[in-house]
Amino acid sequence: MQLSLKRYKLQPHHNYQLEVVLLFVFGFFLYIPYHLLLEEYRLEAQTWQWYFFWPWMIFYVLYTFNTRRKIKPSERTAPLKRPLAHWIILGIALTALHLEPGNLQQLQSLDLMFAIFSLFLADSYWDFKNIYDTSLDSSR
């Protein structure tokens, strides 16, 4: 019995949503070994956090904008609820990091990464590019 993967192909809009989440999680998990290396070599995390943050965020923003650009207006569908749950879980994890004793609570780059991620995830729900057009359509 052969399983066809055609049934499991996601819509481009859903692909965009999951890409926003999974790419952020991937970058977050890449940061962990980077932070451990900083501790190993006794480098100041306050300064060195930005050497990871800026290249990763530039890549994240450009890659995500490129994916978003490829979604045609006709391909926009009702957003999945799962990415919103991911956002809540990641927000709780980030809050837990701030409550941990130690140096992680002073890393502003993680907060900024989460803010950028939140903007992209919100855009996947409300389509900021066409927010003005949507408000005009609802008033008719």
C-alpha positions as a printed Julia matrix, in Angstrom:
140×3 Matrix{Float64}:
   0.0    0.0    0.0
   1.5    3.3   -1.09
   0.75   6.48   0.81
   0.2    9.51  -1.36
   1.68  12.73   0.01
  -0.51  14.9   -2.22
  -3.25  14.88   0.4
  -0.9   16.36   2.98
   0.29  19.32   0.96
  -0.39  22.54   2.82
  -1.77  25.7    1.31
   0.89  28.4    0.67
  -0.62  30.54   3.42
  -0.39  27.7    5.94
   3.16  27.02   4.77
   3.97  30.65   5.53
   2.5   30.39   9.01
   4.41  27.26   9.87
   7.59  28.66   8.35
   7.35  31.71  10.59
   7.07  29.48  13.67
   9.53  26.75  12.76
  12.21  29.12  11.51
  11.98  31.09  14.75
  12.22  27.91  16.83
  15.21  26.79  14.74
  16.96  30.12  15.36
  16.14  29.95  19.06
  17.67  26.49  19.3
  20.72  27.66  17.35
  21.17  30.38  19.96
  21.5   27.85  22.8
  24.84  26.36  21.62
  26.01  29.87  20.75
  25.26  30.99  24.3
  27.03  27.93  25.7
  30.1   28.79  23.61
  30.02  32.31  25.01
  30.02  30.88  28.51
  32.77  28.39  27.64
  35.09  31.12  26.39
  33.93  33.53  29.11
  32.8   36.18  26.68
  30.34  38.84  27.74
  26.88  37.75  26.58
  25.56  41.32  26.65
  27.93  42.3   23.86
  28.23  39.06  21.91
  24.49  38.33  21.73
  24.19  40.83  18.9
  26.72  38.98  16.73
  24.24  36.14  16.55
  21.1   38.23  16.56
  21.67  40.56  13.59
  22.73  37.96  10.97
  19.99  35.58  12.08
  17.26  38.23  12.09
  18.32  39.61   8.71
  18.12  36.08   7.27
  14.79  35.42   9.06
  13.17  38.64   7.87
  14.38  38.35   4.26
  13.47  34.67   3.96
  10.04  35.18   5.5
   9.31  38.25   3.35
  10.3   36.24   0.29
   7.86  33.47   1.21
   5.12  35.98   1.99
   5.64  37.73  -1.35
   4.91  34.47  -3.19
   1.44  34.09  -1.66
  -1.2   35.32  -4.06
  -4.3   37.04  -2.65
  -6.43  34.19  -3.94
  -4.31  31.7   -1.95
  -4.98  33.37   1.41
  -7.0   31.03   3.55
  -8.3   30.95   7.07
  -5.26  30.76   9.3
  -4.49  27.68  11.34
  -5.0   27.87  15.09
  -1.88  25.84  15.89
   0.66  28.65  15.21
  -1.17  30.82  17.72
  -0.72  28.07  20.31
   2.98  27.93  19.38
   3.24  31.67  19.93
   1.71  31.34  23.4
   4.05  28.46  24.31
   7.11  30.36  23.06
   6.01  33.46  24.98
   5.68  31.41  28.16
   9.13  29.87  27.53
  10.66  33.31  27.08
   9.0   34.51  30.29
  10.36  31.44  32.08
  13.86  32.33  30.84
  13.46  35.78  32.37
  12.43  34.27  35.68
  15.45  31.94  35.77
  18.3   33.1   37.91
  21.38  33.85  35.88
  22.49  35.82  32.9
  19.72  34.89  30.44
  17.31  37.41  31.92
  19.45  40.28  30.59
  19.5   39.21  26.94
  17.52  41.85  25.06
  18.17  40.08  21.75
  15.79  37.25  22.73
  13.06  39.78  23.47
  13.63  41.52  20.15
  13.65  38.18  18.31
  10.29  37.32  19.9
   8.87  40.73  18.96
   9.88  40.28  15.31
   8.47  36.76  15.34
   5.22  38.08  16.85
   4.87  40.66  14.07
   5.27  38.03  11.36
   2.86  35.66  13.07
   0.3   38.44  13.49
   0.74  39.3    9.81
  -0.04  35.71   8.9
  -3.38  36.11  10.69
  -4.38  39.63   9.7
  -2.38  40.33   6.5
  -0.91  43.73   7.32
  -0.19  44.34   3.66
  -3.92  44.55   2.9
  -5.28  45.76   6.22
  -6.63  49.0    4.72
  -8.45  47.13   1.93
  -9.96  44.71   4.43
 -11.32  47.49   6.6
 -12.96  49.09   3.56
 -14.58  45.81   2.53
 -16.05  45.2    5.98
 -17.72  48.63   6.11
 -19.72  47.99   2.94
